[in-house]
Amino acid sequence: MKIGVIGGGAWGTALAQVAARGGREVMLWAREPEVVASINERHVNSVFLSAVPLPETIRATGDLTALNGCEALLVVAPAQHVRAVLSALTIGTTPLVLCAKGIEAGTQLLVGEVAHAVHPTAPIAVLSGPTFAHEVAAGQPTAVTLACADEALGARLAARLAGPAFRTYASNDVVGAEIGGAVKNVLAIACGVVEGAGLGQNARAALIARGFAEMTRFGLARGARVETLAGLSGLGDLVLTCSSTNSRNFSLGVGLGEGRAAADLLADRRTVAEGAFTAPVLREAAAAAGIDMPVCDAVCALLGGAEVRGVVGALLARPLTREHG
């Protein structure tokens, strides 16, 4: 199964390396000409993943039509750009493995729902889990969820991508895998705020737990299964991204916690902190469904310029209630 990768950032490059294991050919599309040149001429992504040498079987292109011969496509473009990128492709029945995490602004659609709207005949799968790109590229142990409604296809895709240090667990809960990945980005910003504001480890642990409760409420309302949310693509990814400055979303939160303006922090970044775009869409979707998500609301307030002390104080002053139910 020849794999194509849409997106030449660190994560797309790491996944291309995973897919190229054993000498298999992979075609990677990147929008940056310098990334294409670097991969093809020097076999390294000098822009986004410079420390990792790449096999010669990975070829890069700036032409989306070069992916037409691939038997499956890993879609690693940022969530807000997936619709535009997929609209430029002729897909047919080629499986789309969605590796972007987020909710589309304006429509409140998950990435899988966007992909289905653009290419209704293409089978959809979701790859998600606790995955820092540089660790995956370095061959350090990683486990992920690969969710696909067509379980036979999901098993084939999981087997194609699995390796000695890249363990794939199959699931048929596509919605659950997507929601875990989308919501955890917002919660990672909140945990970064805790770090940046010096609020302590107790506060971070409490925030992870209460954030997971929000993720679960939202996920169940959208049709996810609780065991998926408690698995690699939900709780597993949440723990990772809420605990390290290697997470773009956590780093953004650290800056907010230190009192820096969201606009300045986001302007500094060449890579995308998806949670900043997902937070307001998630807040709108939760409000429309009557789902209480105070941590998400707090992140939106901070991204909008609210002062950290006041936002934290408002969270802590909420009426006491039961932990469950």
C-alpha positions in Angstrom: 0.0 0.0 0.0 1.7 3.2 -1.2 1.2 6.0 1.3 0.9 9.7 0.5 1.2 12.4 3.2 -0.5 15.8 3.0 1.5 18.2 5.2 5.2 18.8 5.5 5.4 19.9 9.1 7.1 18.0 11.9 4.2 15.6 12.4 3.7 14.9 8.7 7.4 14.3 8.2 7.5 11.9 11.2 4.6 10.0 9.8 6.2 9.8 6.4 9.2 8.3 8.1 6.9 5.7 9.8 5.2 4.9 6.5 8.6 4.5 4.7 9.9 1.9 7.1 11.3 -1.1 5.4 12.3 0.8 2.2 8.7 1.6 1.1 8.1 4.6 -1.1 6.2 7.5 0.4 5.1 10.8 -1.4 4.9 13.8 0.9 3.2 17.1 -0.1 4.4 20.3 1.5 3.3 23.9 0.7 6.7 25.3 1.5 9.2 25.1 -1.5 12.1 25.1 0.9 10.8 21.9 2.6 10.4 20.2 -0.7 13.9 21.1 -1.7 15.4 20.1 1.6 13.8 16.7 1.6 14.6 15.8 -2.0 18.1 17.2 -2.1 19.4 16.6 1.5 17.0 14.0 2.8 16.1 16.1 5.9 13.3 18.5 6.7 15.6 21.4 7.7 12.6 23.7 8.5 10.5 21.6 10.8 12.4 18.4 11.8 16.1 19.2 11.2 17.6 16.7 13.6 16.2 13.6 11.9 17.7 12.1 8.6 15.1 10.8 6.2 15.3 7.8 3.9 15.7 8.4 0.2 12.4 6.6 -0.4 10.5 9.7 0.9 10.0 12.1 -2.0 8.5 15.5 -1.5 6.4 17.5 -3.9 4.6 20.9 -4.0 2.1 19.5 -6.5 -1.0 17.9 -4.9 -1.8 15.9 -8.1 1.4 13.9 -7.5 -0.5 12.1 -4.8 -3.0 10.7 -7.2 -1.3 7.3 -7.5 -1.3 6.7 -3.7 -3.4 4.0 -2.2 -4.0 5.9 1.1 -3.5 9.5 2.2 -2.4 10.7 5.6 -4.0 14.1 6.0 -1.8 16.1 8.3 -2.7 19.7 7.2 -3.9 21.9 10.1 -7.6 21.4 10.8 -8.7 24.8 9.5 -7.0 24.1 6.1 -8.2 20.6 5.6 -11.3 21.5 3.5 -9.3 23.7 1.1 -6.5 21.1 0.7 -8.9 18.2 0.1 -11.0 20.2 -2.3 -7.9 20.5 -4.6 -7.6 16.7 -4.8 -9.4 14.0 -6.8 -9.9 11.3 -4.2 -12.6 8.8 -5.4 -12.4 5.8 -3.0 -8.8 6.4 -1.7 -8.9 6.1 2.1 -8.2 9.3 4.0 -6.4 8.9 7.3 -7.0 12.1 9.3 -4.1 13.1 11.5 -5.2 16.7 12.1 -6.9 17.5 15.4 -9.6 20.2 15.6 -13.1 21.5 14.8 -13.7 23.6 11.7 -14.6 27.2 12.4 -17.9 28.3 11.1 -19.4 24.8 10.7 -18.5 23.1 14.0 -17.7 20.0 12.0 -15.0 17.5 13.1 -12.2 17.0 10.5 -13.8 13.7 9.5 -17.1 15.3 8.8 -15.3 17.9 6.7 -13.5 15.2 4.7 -16.8 13.3 4.2 -18.5 16.5 3.0 -15.7 17.1 0.4 -15.2 13.5 -0.7 -18.3 11.5 0.3 -17.0 8.3 -1.4 -13.7 8.2 0.4 -13.4 5.9 3.4 -12.4 7.9 6.5 -10.0 6.8 9.3 -8.5 8.8 12.2 -5.0 8.4 13.6 -4.6 9.9 17.1 -2.8 9.5 20.3 0.1 10.8 22.5 2.6 11.6 19.8 5.3 14.2 19.9 6.7 14.2 16.3 10.4 14.3 17.3 10.0 11.2 19.5 8.2 9.3 16.7 10.8 10.3 14.2 13.6 9.2 16.6 12.0 5.7 16.9 11.0 6.1 20.5 8.1 3.9 21.6 4.6 5.3 20.7 1.1 3.9 20.8 -1.8 5.3 18.9 -5.5 4.7 18.1 -6.4 4.1 14.4 -10.2 4.4 14.2 -12.2 3.4 11.1 -15.8 2.5 10.7 -14.8 -0.1 8.2 -13.0 -2.5 10.6 -11.3 -4.5 7.8 -9.9 -1.4 6.2 -8.9 -0.1 9.7 -7.0 -3.3 10.4 -5.1 -3.1 7.0 -4.2 0.6 7.7 -3.1 -0.2 11.3 -0.9 -3.1 10.0 0.6 -0.9 7.3 1.7 1.8 9.7 2.6 -0.4 12.7 6.2 -1.0 13.5 8.4 -2.2 16.4 8.2 1.2 18.1 4.9 2.5 16.6 2.0 0.4 18.0 -1.4 0.9 16.5 -4.6 0.0 18.3 -7.7 -0.5 16.1 -11.0 1.1 16.9 -14.3 1.8 15.0 -15.1 4.9 17.1 -14.1 7.6 14.6 -16.0 10.3 16.5 -14.4 9.5 19.8 -10.9 9.4 18.4 -11.5 12.8 16.8 -13.0 14.5 19.8 -10.2 13.4 22.2 -7.6 14.9 19.9 -9.6 18.2 19.4 -10.5 18.9 23.0 -7.2 18.0 24.5 -5.5 20.8 22.6 -7.7 23.4 24.4 -7.1 21.8 27.8 -3.4 21.8 27.1 -3.5 25.6 26.8 -5.2 25.7 30.2 -2.5 23.5 31.7 0.2 25.7 30.2 -1.5 28.7 31.9 -1.2 26.9 35.2 2.5 26.4 34.6 3.2 30.0 33.3 1.3 31.5 36.2 3.1 29.4 38.8 -0.1 27.8 40.2 1.5 24.5 41.1 1.3 20.8 40.3 -1.9 20.3 42.4 -3.7 22.7 40.2 -2.5 21.1 37.0 -3.6 17.6 38.1 -7.0 18.9 39.1 -7.3 20.7 35.8 -6.4 17.6 33.8 -9.1 15.6 35.7 -11.8 18.3 35.4 -10.8 18.9 31.8 -11.2 15.2 31.0 -14.7 15.4 32.5 -15.5 18.2 30.0 -14.1 16.1 27.2 -16.2 13.2 28.2 -19.4 15.3 28.4 -18.8 16.8 25.0 -17.8 13.5 23.5 -20.8 11.5 24.7 -23.1 14.2 23.4 -21.5 13.9 20.0 -21.8 10.1 19.9 -18.3 9.1 21.2 -17.8 6.1 23.4 -16.4 6.6 26.9 -13.8 3.9 26.5 -12.3 5.7 23.5 -12.1 9.0 25.4 -10.4 7.1 28.2 -7.9 5.6 25.8 -4.9 6.7 23.8 -6.6 9.3 21.6 -8.3 10.9 24.6 -6.8 10.6 28.1 -3.5 9.4 26.8 -3.0 12.4 24.5 -4.4 14.7 27.2 -1.8 13.7 29.7 1.1 14.1 27.2 0.1 17.5 25.9 -0.8 18.9 29.3 2.7 18.1 30.7 5.4 19.3 28.4 6.6 22.4 26.6 7.1 20.2 23.6 3.4 20.7 23.1 2.7 23.8 21.0 -0.6 24.3 22.9 1.0 23.9 26.3 3.7 26.4 25.3 1.0 28.9 24.2 -0.7 28.5 27.6 2.6 29.1 29.4 3.0 32.4 27.6 -0.6 33.4 28.5 0.1 32.5 32.1 3.1 34.7 32.1 0.9 37.6 31.0 1.8 37.8 27.4 -0.8 38.7 24.8 -2.3 35.9 22.7 -1.9 37.8 19.5 1.9 38.2 20.1 2.3 34.6 21.0 0.5 33.3 17.9 2.3 35.8 15.6 5.6 34.3 16.8 4.7 30.8 15.7 5.5 29.1 12.3 3.8 26.0 13.6 0.1 25.9 14.5 -1.3 25.7 18.1 -4.6 24.1 17.0 -6.2 24.7 20.4 -6.3 28.5 19.9 -8.6 27.9 16.9 -10.5 25.1 18.3 -11.4 26.8 21.7 -14.0 29.3 20.4 -15.6 26.7 18.1 -15.8 24.2 20.9 -17.3 26.8 23.2 -20.0 27.6 20.6 -20.8 23.9 19.9 -21.0 23.2 23.7 -23.2 26.2 24.4 -25.5 25.2 21.5 -25.8 21.7 23.0 -26.2 22.9 26.6 -22.9 21.3 27.7 -21.1 22.9 30.6 -17.4 23.4 29.7 -16.0 26.0 32.1 -12.3 25.2 31.4 -12.9 25.7 27.7 -14.7 29.0 28.5 -11.8 30.1 30.6 -9.3 29.4 27.8 -11.5 31.5 25.4 -11.5 34.3 27.9 -7.7 34.3 28.2 -7.2 34.1 24.4 -9.5 37.1 24.2 -7.2 39.1 26.5 -8.7 38.5 30.0 -6.4 38.7 33.0 -5.2 35.4 34.4 -5.9 36.1 38.0 -9.5 37.0 37.3 -10.2 34.0 35.1 -8.7 31.6 37.6 -10.6 33.3 40.5 -13.9 32.9 38.6 -13.2 29.2 38.0 -12.5 28.6 41.6 -15.5 30.6 42.8 -18.0 28.4 40.8 -20.7 26.9 42.9 -19.8 23.6 44.6 -21.3 20.6 43.1 -21.1 16.8 42.9 -18.0 15.4 41.0 -20.1 13.0 38.9 -23.7 13.3 37.7 
